[in-house]
Amino acid sequence: MNALLKKLNIQEINPGACTGPDGWIEDAKGETLVSYNPSTGEPIASVVQATPQSYEEVVAASQAGFETWREVPAPIRGQVVRDLGEAVRELKEPLGDLISLEMGKIRAEGHGEVQEMIDICDFAVGLSRQLYGLTMHSERPNHRMYEQWHPLGPVGVITAFNFPVAVWSWNSMIAAVCGDTVIWKPSELAPLTAIAMQHISNRVMADHGLDGIFTLVAGTGKDVGELLINDTRVPLISFTGSTKVGRHIGETVARRFGRTVLELGGNNAIIVAPDANLDLAVRGILFGAVGTAGQRCTSTRRIIAHKSVVGDLSERLVDAYQQVQIGDPLEKGTLMGPLVTESAVDKMFGALERVRQEGGEVLVGGKRVEGRKGNFVEPTIVRMPAQSEIVREETFAPILYILEYEDIDEAIRIHNDVPQGLSSAIFTDSMQTVERFLSAGGSDCGIANVNIGTSGAEIGGAFGGEKETGGGRESGSDAWKAYMRRQTNTINWSSELPLAQGISFGGG
């Protein structure tokens, strides 16, 4: 472990605030936050959290950086992002291992998350030459109308523990090529990954003679988070986390007329039609439900299976779950690591108690893994009545609910009858069923897949959901528009001054 931390410049105790190259803030008043290994419960290293004073230093640096960064041509900004992607590529293995060590996802997923950042860097480099506006025809002669997009300002990015690098990169790489600077407040459960990423960013900024483009303020939501979301100098807050916290952030930022990108809860379902390829469905369900120990916003939580296949599908899933290797996420062959905290374990078993109260039947799992330290649990499958209340809630744990339906309209009603609306999927070989699921009256989620699971979104598409998922969009497509301000321009190149709508003012 020590060799891994050394490669990424992680010390026993690390400053948690940084303004850029050589800008680590040693704050004597900062409280110490210990990062624990969820596989063992043992401490890894500590971070001295930001105080209001160090927060002010970081915001001032981000503001100063924005004054110059916004004037840099976007393709040149793209070159900085390209170099950052290359720097991360060089450290993909240790950075991916650190993610697994600190938050518990298996090594393949940790490395995959780093690859996701590399990919979004590549995407952002191309985007830096595609920040386009429209040209419109004016109703007035010899006038030209067009729109252009300008940098917005310092952007606050508040990330969750489960994707400590990828979610930051979705926001920060796009924001950077748009001409914004980024103030990062990472999760208190994964601060070391943020420290490592800041060291890499500092090196790239120094290579380009830059400062204040990527900055860091590690601390609690109560302290640092509240300062950030109330700060009128920060025009946009991007938050990934729970619906409860997201609602507070949305209301707070809206009161000061700021903008938000909210990526909140997911209660994602897969409909399995009678003509589905069950071999394909089982593989998609297994990864979606068990990957990251069910701690993804896109994790599969509900299976809505046709009554003709629900028995066969349930048997296949139980068999697959019994073969899931649970253990140290850094060991070869492990398919599921631990939950991130003991509190997460308690919430899982609290949900299972409600399952029993609401008439559910546990088919497999439902217990703690015996004989080892850490927050290890068995992935769990439950048969539930369709009208159960617990299935409408998101439990951030590997619990999979199996529900039954008779026709596709009933399946869609069950599917949509939850407050969340992030990711969805259907397994079927029927084109009519596919089109019904993808129609305006079908899935009400921001993501709707066919013959693949709910998890594993690609960076090229806009990522996000509806309803209590928050409505935000990150990553690909035209999500970049959230990080810029739109300006409509009209140029009169004549010697007359005609008014719009044919209005005549002042005689003549």
C-alpha positions as CSV (number, residue, x, y, z in Angstrom):
1,M,0.0,0.0,0.0
2,N,2.8,2.4,0.8
3,A,4.3,2.0,-2.6
4,L,0.9,2.8,-4.2
5,L,0.4,5.9,-2.2
6,K,4.0,7.1,-2.9
7,K,3.4,6.9,-6.6
8,L,0.5,9.2,-6.3
9,N,2.1,11.7,-3.8
10,I,-0.2,10.6,-1.0
11,Q,1.4,11.3,2.4
12,E,0.4,10.1,5.9
13,I,-1.4,13.5,6.4
14,N,-2.3,15.6,3.4
15,P,-3.5,19.2,3.0
16,G,-7.1,19.2,1.7
17,A,-7.1,22.6,0.0
18,C,-5.1,23.5,-3.1
19,T,-5.1,26.6,-5.4
20,G,-3.0,25.0,-8.1
21,P,0.8,24.2,-8.7
22,D,2.7,24.8,-5.4
23,G,-0.6,25.9,-3.9
24,W,-1.2,23.4,-1.2
25,I,-2.6,25.2,1.8
26,E,-1.3,24.2,5.2
27,D,-4.2,25.1,7.5
28,A,-3.5,24.7,11.2
29,K,-7.1,25.2,12.0
30,G,-8.4,22.4,9.7
31,E,-9.8,19.3,11.2
32,T,-8.4,15.9,10.3
33,L,-10.4,13.5,8.1
34,V,-9.3,9.9,8.1
35,S,-9.9,7.8,5.0
36,Y,-10.6,4.1,5.8
37,N,-10.2,1.0,3.7
38,P,-13.7,-0.5,3.6
39,S,-12.3,-4.0,3.1
40,T,-10.5,-4.0,6.4
41,G,-11.7,-1.0,8.4
42,E,-8.1,0.2,8.7
43,P,-7.0,3.8,8.1
44,I,-5.2,4.5,4.9
45,A,-4.1,8.2,5.3
46,S,-5.6,11.5,6.5
47,V,-6.6,14.8,5.0
48,V,-6.6,18.2,6.8
49,Q,-9.9,19.6,5.8
50,A,-10.4,23.1,4.4
51,T,-11.6,25.9,6.7
52,P,-13.5,29.1,5.7
53,Q,-10.1,30.9,5.4
54,S,-8.6,28.3,3.1
55,Y,-11.9,28.1,1.2
56,E,-11.6,31.9,0.5
57,E,-8.0,31.4,-0.8
58,V,-9.2,28.7,-3.2
59,V,-12.1,30.7,-4.6
60,A,-9.9,33.7,-5.0
61,A,-7.4,31.6,-7.0
62,S,-10.2,30.2,-9.1
63,Q,-11.6,33.6,-9.9
64,A,-8.1,34.9,-10.8
65,G,-7.6,31.9,-13.0
66,F,-10.9,32.4,-14.8
67,E,-9.9,36.0,-15.7
68,T,-7.1,34.7,-17.9
69,W,-8.4,31.2,-18.8
70,R,-11.6,32.6,-20.4
71,E,-9.4,34.6,-22.9
72,V,-7.5,31.5,-24.0
73,P,-8.8,30.1,-27.4
74,A,-10.9,27.0,-26.8
75,P,-8.7,24.8,-29.0
76,I,-5.7,25.8,-26.9
77,R,-7.6,25.0,-23.7
78,G,-8.3,21.6,-25.3
79,Q,-4.5,21.0,-25.5
80,V,-4.3,21.4,-21.7
81,V,-7.1,18.8,-21.3
82,R,-5.3,16.5,-23.8
83,D,-2.1,16.6,-21.7
84,L,-4.1,16.0,-18.5
85,G,-5.6,12.9,-20.1
86,E,-2.1,11.7,-21.1
87,A,-0.8,12.3,-17.6
88,V,-3.7,10.2,-16.2
89,R,-3.0,7.5,-18.7
90,E,0.5,7.2,-17.4
91,L,-0.8,6.6,-13.9
92,K,-3.9,4.6,-14.8
93,E,-2.9,1.5,-12.8
94,P,-2.0,3.1,-9.4
95,L,-4.9,5.6,-9.6
96,G,-7.3,2.8,-10.4
97,D,-5.9,0.8,-7.5
98,L,-6.3,3.7,-5.2
99,I,-10.0,4.0,-6.1
100,S,-10.5,0.3,-5.2
101,L,-8.5,0.7,-2.0
102,E,-10.4,3.7,-0.8
103,M,-14.0,3.0,-1.8
104,G,-14.1,-0.7,-2.5
105,K,-15.0,-1.3,-6.1
106,I,-13.1,-4.1,-7.8
107,R,-9.9,-3.5,-9.6
108,A,-11.4,-3.8,-13.1
109,E,-14.0,-1.2,-12.2
110,G,-11.4,1.1,-10.6
111,H,-9.2,0.9,-13.7
112,G,-12.3,1.3,-15.9
113,E,-13.2,4.5,-14.1
114,V,-9.8,6.0,-14.8
115,Q,-10.2,5.0,-18.4
116,E,-13.5,6.9,-18.4
117,M,-11.6,10.0,-17.5
118,I,-9.1,9.4,-20.2
119,D,-12.0,9.0,-22.7
120,I,-13.8,12.2,-21.6
121,C,-10.5,14.1,-22.0
122,D,-10.4,12.8,-25.6
123,F,-14.0,13.8,-26.1
124,A,-13.4,17.3,-24.6
125,V,-10.4,17.9,-26.9
126,G,-12.6,17.5,-29.9
127,L,-15.3,19.5,-28.3
128,S,-12.9,22.4,-27.9
129,R,-13.3,23.0,-31.7
130,Q,-17.1,22.4,-31.7
131,L,-18.5,25.1,-29.3
132,Y,-20.9,26.3,-32.0
133,G,-23.7,28.9,-32.1
134,L,-26.4,29.5,-34.6
135,T,-27.0,32.2,-37.2
136,M,-30.6,33.5,-37.6
137,H,-32.2,35.6,-40.3
138,S,-33.2,39.0,-39.1
139,E,-36.6,40.6,-40.1
140,R,-34.8,43.9,-40.6
141,P,-32.9,44.6,-43.8
142,N,-29.1,44.6,-43.6
143,H,-29.0,43.1,-40.1
144,R,-27.4,39.9,-39.1
145,M,-28.3,37.8,-36.0
146,Y,-26.4,35.1,-34.4
147,E,-25.7,33.5,-31.0
148,Q,-22.4,32.7,-29.3
149,W,-21.4,31.0,-26.1
150,H,-19.1,32.4,-23.5
151,P,-17.4,30.9,-20.4
152,L,-19.6,31.0,-17.3
153,G,-17.1,31.4,-14.4
154,P,-15.8,29.2,-11.6
155,V,-17.8,26.0,-11.4
156,G,-18.3,24.1,-8.2
157,V,-18.2,20.4,-8.5
158,I,-19.4,18.2,-5.6
159,T,-18.8,14.5,-6.2
160,A,-19.9,11.3,-4.6
161,F,-17.7,8.5,-3.2
162,N,-18.7,5.8,-5.8
163,F,-17.1,7.5,-8.8
164,P,-14.4,9.7,-7.2
165,V,-12.6,10.4,-10.5
166,A,-15.1,9.9,-13.4
167,V,-17.8,12.3,-12.2
168,W,-15.3,15.0,-11.5
169,S,-13.8,14.5,-15.0
170,W,-17.3,14.6,-16.7
171,N,-17.7,18.1,-15.3
172,S,-14.2,19.5,-15.1
173,M,-12.9,18.5,-18.5
174,I,-16.0,19.9,-20.3
175,A,-16.0,23.0,-18.1
176,A,-12.3,23.5,-18.8
177,V,-12.6,23.5,-22.6
178,C,-15.6,25.9,-22.2
179,G,-13.3,28.3,-20.4
180,D,-14.4,27.8,-16.8
181,T,-12.3,27.1,-13.8
182,V,-13.3,24.3,-11.4
183,I,-13.5,24.2,-7.6
184,W,-13.8,20.5,-6.5
185,K,-15.3,19.4,-3.2
186,P,-14.9,15.6,-3.2
187,S,-16.8,13.2,-1.0
188,E,-15.5,12.8,2.6
189,L,-15.4,9.0,1.9
190,A,-12.9,9.3,-1.0
191,P,-10.6,12.3,-0.3
192,L,-7.3,10.6,-1.1
193,T,-8.3,10.0,-4.7
194,A,-9.0,13.7,-5.0
195,I,-5.7,14.6,-3.5
196,A,-3.9,12.3,-6.0
197,M,-5.9,13.8,-8.9
198,Q,-5.1,17.3,-7.8
199,H,-1.3,16.4,-7.8
200,I,-1.7,15.2,-11.4
201,S,-3.6,18.4,-12.4
202,N,-1.0,20.6,-10.7
203,R,1.8,19.0,-12.8
204,V,-0.1,19.7,-16.1
205,M,-1.0,23.2,-15.1
206,A,2.6,23.9,-14.2
207,D,3.7,22.6,-17.6
208,H,1.5,25.1,-19.3
209,G,2.3,28.0,-16.9
210,L,-1.3,28.0,-15.5
211,D,-2.7,28.4,-12.1
212,G,-6.1,28.2,-10.5
213,I,-7.8,26.2,-13.3
214,F,-8.3,23.1,-11.2
215,T,-8.6,23.7,-7.5
216,L,-9.6,21.6,-4.5
217,V,-11.4,22.1,-1.2
218,A,-11.8,18.9,0.8
219,G,-14.2,19.1,3.7
220,T,-17.6,18.3,5.0
221,G,-20.9,19.3,3.4
222,K,-21.9,21.2,6.5
223,D,-18.8,23.4,6.4
224,V,-17.2,23.6,2.9
225,G,-20.3,22.4,1.0
226,E,-22.5,25.1,2.5
227,L,-20.0,27.8,1.7
228,L,-19.8,26.7,-1.9
229,I,-23.5,26.4,-2.7
230,N,-24.2,29.8,-1.1
231,D,-21.3,31.6,-2.9
232,T,-22.6,34.1,-5.5
233,R,-19.1,34.0,-7.1
234,V,-19.8,30.5,-8.3
235,P,-22.5,30.6,-11.0
236,L,-22.9,26.8,-11.4
237,I,-22.9,24.0,-8.9
238,S,-22.8,20.4,-10.2
239,F,-23.8,17.9,-7.5
240,T,-23.9,14.1,-7.6
241,G,-25.4,12.4,-4.6
242,S,-28.7,11.8,-2.8
243,T,-32.0,13.3,-3.7
244,K,-32.4,14.7,-0.2
245,V,-29.1,16.6,-0.4
246,G,-29.7,17.5,-4.0
247,R,-33.1,19.1,-3.2
248,H,-31.4,21.3,-0.6
249,I,-28.6,22.3,-3.0
250,G,-31.1,23.0,-5.8
251,E,-33.2,25.3,-3.6
252,T,-30.2,27.1,-2.1
253,V,-28.6,27.8,-5.4
254,A,-31.9,28.8,-7.1
255,R,-32.4,31.4,-4.3
256,R,-29.3,33.3,-5.5
257,F,-30.2,32.7,-9.2
258,G,-27.4,30.3,-9.7
259,R,-27.5,27.3,-11.9
260,T,-27.3,23.6,-11.0
261,V,-26.5,20.3,-12.6
262,L,-28.1,17.7,-10.4
263,E,-27.4,13.9,-10.7
264,L,-29.4,12.3,-7.9
265,G,-31.1,9.1,-7.0
266,G,-31.7,6.2,-9.3
267,N,-34.2,3.3,-8.9
268,N,-33.4,1.6,-12.2
269,A,-35.4,-1.3,-13.6
270,I,-35.1,-3.8,-16.4
271,I,-38.2,-5.2,-18.1
272,V,-37.7,-8.8,-19.2
273,A,-40.2,-9.7,-22.0
274,P,-41.4,-13.2,-22.8
275,D,-39.3,-13.3,-25.9
276,A,-36.1,-12.1,-24.2
277,N,-32.8,-13.8,-24.6
278,L,-32.4,-14.9,-20.9
279,D,-28.7,-15.7,-21.2
280,L,-28.2,-12.1,-22.3
281,A,-30.5,-10.8,-19.6
282,V,-28.9,-12.6,-16.8
283,R,-25.5,-11.2,-17.7
284,G,-26.8,-7.7,-18.0
285,I,-28.7,-7.9,-14.7
286,L,-25.8,-9.5,-12.8
287,F,-23.4,-6.7,-13.7
288,G,-25.9,-4.0,-13.2
289,A,-27.0,-5.2,-9.8
290,V,-23.8,-6.5,-8.3
291,G,-21.2,-4.2,-9.9
292,T,-19.8,-1.7,-7.4
293,A,-21.7,-3.7,-4.7
294,G,-24.9,-2.0,-5.9
295,Q,-23.5,1.4,-5.1
296,R,-24.0,3.1,-8.5
297,C,-26.7,5.6,-9.3
298,T,-27.3,3.4,-12.4
299,S,-27.3,0.1,-10.4
300,T,-30.1,-2.3,-11.4
301,R,-32.6,-2.4,-8.5
302,R,-35.8,-3.8,-10.0
303,I,-36.5,-6.6,-12.4
304,I,-40.0,-6.5,-14.0
305,A,-40.3,-10.0,-15.6
306,H,-43.2,-11.4,-17.6
307,K,-45.0,-14.1,-15.7
308,S,-44.1,-16.7,-18.3
309,V,-40.3,-16.2,-17.7
310,V,-40.1,-15.0,-14.1
311,G,-39.6,-18.4,-12.6
312,D,-36.8,-19.5,-15.0
313,L,-35.2,-16.1,-14.8
314,S,-35.2,-16.1,-11.0
315,E,-33.6,-19.6,-10.9
316,R,-30.8,-18.5,-13.3
317,L,-30.2,-15.4,-11.3
318,V,-30.0,-17.3,-8.0
319,D,-27.5,-19.7,-9.5
320,A,-25.4,-16.7,-10.9
321,Y,-25.5,-14.9,-7.5
322,Q,-24.2,-18.0,-5.7
323,Q,-21.1,-17.9,-7.9
324,V,-20.2,-14.3,-7.2
325,Q,-16.8,-14.1,-5.6
326,I,-16.8,-11.6,-2.8
327,G,-13.6,-10.3,-1.3
328,D,-10.7,-7.9,-1.5
329,P,-11.4,-5.7,-4.5
330,L,-7.7,-5.7,-5.4
331,E,-7.5,-9.5,-5.6
332,K,-7.8,-11.2,-8.9
333,G,-11.1,-13.0,-9.4
334,T,-13.1,-10.8,-7.0
335,L,-16.4,-9.8,-8.5
336,M,-17.8,-7.8,-5.6
337,G,-16.1,-5.8,-3.0
338,P,-17.4,-4.3,0.3
339,L,-20.0,-1.6,0.9
340,V,-18.3,1.8,1.6
341,T,-19.2,2.1,5.3
342,E,-20.7,0.3,8.2
343,S,-23.6,2.7,8.0
344,A,-24.2,1.5,4.4
345,V,-24.4,-2.1,5.8
346,D,-26.9,-1.0,8.4
347,K,-29.1,0.7,5.8
348,M,-29.1,-2.5,3.7
349,F,-30.3,-4.7,6.5
350,G,-32.8,-2.1,7.5
351,A,-34.2,-2.3,4.0
352,L,-34.3,-6.1,4.2
353,E,-36.3,-5.9,7.4
354,R,-38.9,-3.8,5.6
355,V,-38.9,-6.3,2.8
356,R,-40.0,-9.0,5.2
357,Q,-42.6,-6.7,6.7
358,E,-44.0,-6.0,3.3
359,G,-44.3,-9.7,2.3
360,G,-41.1,-10.1,0.3
361,E,-39.3,-13.4,0.0
362,V,-35.5,-13.5,0.0
363,L,-34.4,-16.0,-2.7
364,V,-30.6,-15.7,-2.1
365,G,-28.2,-13.7,0.0
366,G,-29.4,-11.2,2.6
367,K,-26.6,-11.8,5.1
368,R,-23.3,-10.5,6.1
369,V,-20.2,-12.3,4.9
370,E,-18.9,-14.3,7.8
371,G,-15.3,-14.8,8.8
372,R,-13.8,-11.6,7.5
373,K,-13.3,-7.9,8.5
374,G,-14.7,-5.1,6.5
375,N,-18.1,-4.1,5.2
376,F,-18.8,-7.3,3.2
377,V,-22.4,-8.4,2.5
378,E,-24.0,-11.0,0.3
379,P,-25.7,-9.8,-2.9
380,T,-29.4,-10.3,-2.4
381,I,-32.4,-11.2,-4.6
382,V,-36.0,-10.7,-3.3
383,R,-39.4,-11.6,-4.8
384,M,-41.7,-8.7,-4.1
385,P,-45.4,-7.9,-4.7
386,A,-45.6,-5.1,-7.4
387,Q,-47.3,-2.6,-5.0
388,S,-44.7,-2.8,-2.3
389,E,-43.5,0.6,-1.0
390,I,-39.8,-0.4,-0.4
391,V,-39.3,-1.0,-4.1
392,R,-40.1,2.7,-4.8
393,E,-37.1,3.7,-2.7
394,E,-33.4,3.6,-3.5
395,T,-31.2,1.6,-1.2
396,F,-27.6,2.0,-2.1
397,A,-26.7,-1.7,-1.7
398,P,-26.9,-5.0,-3.7
399,I,-30.6,-5.7,-3.3
400,L,-32.5,-6.8,-6.4
401,Y,-36.3,-6.8,-6.4
402,I,-38.1,-9.2,-8.8
403,L,-41.6,-8.1,-9.8
404,E,-44.1,-9.8,-12.2
405,Y,-46.2,-8.4,-15.0
406,E,-48.8,-9.7,-17.6
407,D,-48.6,-7.2,-20.5
408,I,-46.2,-4.5,-21.6
409,D,-48.5,-1.7,-20.6
410,E,-48.6,-3.0,-17.0
411,A,-44.8,-3.4,-17.1
412,I,-44.3,0.2,-18.1
413,R,-46.7,1.4,-15.4
414,I,-44.8,-0.5,-12.8
415,H,-41.5,0.7,-14.2
416,N,-42.5,4.4,-14.1
417,D,-44.3,4.2,-10.7
418,V,-41.2,5.4,-8.8
419,P,-40.0,8.9,-7.9
420,Q,-36.7,8.5,-9.7
421,G,-36.0,8.5,-13.4
422,L,-32.4,7.8,-14.3
423,S,-31.7,4.6,-16.2
424,S,-33.9,1.9,-17.6
425,A,-33.6,-1.2,-19.9
426,I,-35.7,-3.8,-21.6
427,F,-34.7,-7.3,-22.9
428,T,-36.8,-8.3,-25.9
429,D,-36.5,-9.4,-29.6
430,S,-39.8,-7.7,-30.6
431,M,-39.4,-4.5,-32.5
432,Q,-43.0,-3.4,-31.5
433,T,-42.1,-3.9,-27.8
434,V,-38.9,-2.0,-28.2
435,E,-40.7,1.0,-29.8
436,R,-43.4,0.9,-27.1
437,F,-40.7,1.1,-24.4
438,L,-38.8,3.9,-26.2
439,S,-41.9,5.9,-27.1
440,A,-43.1,9.1,-25.3
441,G,-45.4,6.9,-23.2
442,G,-42.7,4.4,-22.5
443,S,-39.8,4.7,-20.1
444,D,-39.7,8.0,-18.3
445,C,-36.0,7.9,-17.6
446,G,-33.2,9.9,-19.0
447,I,-31.5,6.7,-20.2
448,A,-33.4,3.9,-21.9
449,N,-31.5,0.8,-23.2
450,V,-32.5,-2.2,-25.2
451,N,-30.8,-5.6,-24.7
452,I,-28.1,-4.2,-22.4
453,G,-28.3,-3.4,-18.7
454,T,-28.9,-0.1,-16.9
455,S,-25.3,0.4,-15.9
456,G,-22.2,1.4,-17.9
457,A,-23.2,4.5,-19.8
458,E,-20.8,5.7,-22.5
459,I,-19.3,9.2,-22.3
460,G,-20.5,10.3,-25.8
461,G,-24.1,10.6,-24.7
462,A,-25.6,13.1,-22.3
463,F,-25.8,11.4,-18.8
464,G,-28.6,12.2,-16.4
465,G,-32.2,11.6,-15.5
466,E,-35.7,13.0,-14.8
467,K,-38.0,13.4,-11.8
468,E,-36.1,13.1,-8.5
469,T,-33.0,12.3,-10.4
470,G,-32.7,16.0,-10.8
471,G,-32.9,16.6,-14.6
472,G,-29.3,17.5,-15.1
473,R,-27.0,16.3,-17.9
474,E,-23.3,15.7,-17.9
475,S,-20.6,14.3,-20.2
476,G,-21.4,14.0,-23.9
477,S,-23.8,15.3,-26.6
478,D,-24.6,19.0,-25.9
479,A,-24.2,18.8,-22.1
480,W,-21.4,21.4,-22.5
481,K,-24.1,24.2,-22.8
482,A,-24.7,24.0,-19.1
483,Y,-21.2,25.3,-18.5
484,M,-21.5,28.3,-20.7
485,R,-23.7,31.4,-21.1
486,R,-25.6,32.1,-24.3
487,Q,-25.5,35.5,-25.9
488,T,-27.7,36.6,-28.8
489,N,-26.1,39.3,-31.1
490,T,-27.6,41.6,-33.7
491,I,-25.4,43.6,-36.1
492,N,-26.8,46.4,-38.1
493,W,-24.5,47.0,-41.1
494,S,-26.7,49.5,-42.8
495,S,-27.0,53.3,-42.4
496,E,-30.6,53.1,-41.3
497,L,-32.2,52.2,-37.9
498,P,-35.3,50.1,-38.6
499,L,-37.0,48.7,-35.5
500,A,-38.3,45.2,-35.1
501,Q,-42.0,44.4,-35.7
502,G,-42.1,47.3,-38.1
503,I,-42.4,49.8,-35.2
504,S,-41.9,53.5,-36.1
505,F,-40.7,55.7,-33.3
506,G,-40.2,59.5,-33.3
507,G,-42.0,60.2,-36.5
508,G,-41.0,59.8,-40.1
